[in-house]
């Protein structure tokens, strides 16, 4: 019983980090038609900025979380304004450009912060363990679950219950008709891109509580977030949440029971979903 509860909590905490990254990629692709493979690099940049502020300079952890999100958001904004808006419906060019950004940002991070793995860090208030029903679990991981769920509810409310969300959904379904109604879809796209990049950087600092910070994050986290998108479906916050939780739990139980086959089970789940429901479990048509 203890193994089941602890593995589930581990899966939820890691899965919600994957959700935050995948949700940004999904929204950006849905609104702009841009497959931003450099989203993982924005996650890494946010993590390094947060580490630099909280660990190297001793600033408040929550300020580091905010600055990590802002750094990634502003970097994403520059990338969108200068490069991405010119590549609508040009998938090959998008893939080449965004992969290029992965290598550029990874090497810049190594140049600025070094290639050494940096251990996980958190706020002083989140250190220690939580005790309930005879189980002991790190408070930091519990905080990741709560923060991830709060952001999931916020993104769901924004997409499904607000006028801005209605415009975003309309842009996903038919960009040309939406623009013909006098809606400034360019401004909406830029705002969505900034939001997605901000959440990636924010998640980088929050996720550093679990996995630390290293230059390999940009690729490692990207691969799993793409699996989350395939399973959950593009254009759906709920799909990204479901996919993130499923992959997080599969990863946690796989590493606990069959460490050498953990990645196999992750990709097997993706293959099964592709075979049965190609658009994902909750993907938009």
Secondary structure, DSSP 8 states (H G I E B T S, - for coil): -HHHHHHHHHHHHHHHHHHHHHHHHHHHHHHH----TTHHHHHHHHHHHHHIIIIIS---HHHHHHHHHHHHHHHHHHHHHHTGGG-TT-HHHHHHHHHHHHHHHHHHHHHHH-SS-B-----GGG-SEEEETTEEEEHHHHHHHHHHHHHHHHHHHHHHHSHHHHHHHHHHH-HHHHHHTT--HHHHHHHHHHHHHHHHHHHHHHHHHHH-B-TTHHHHHHHHHHHHHHHH-TT-HHHHHHHHHHHHHHHHHHHHH-GGGHHHHHHHHHHHHHHH-TT-SS---
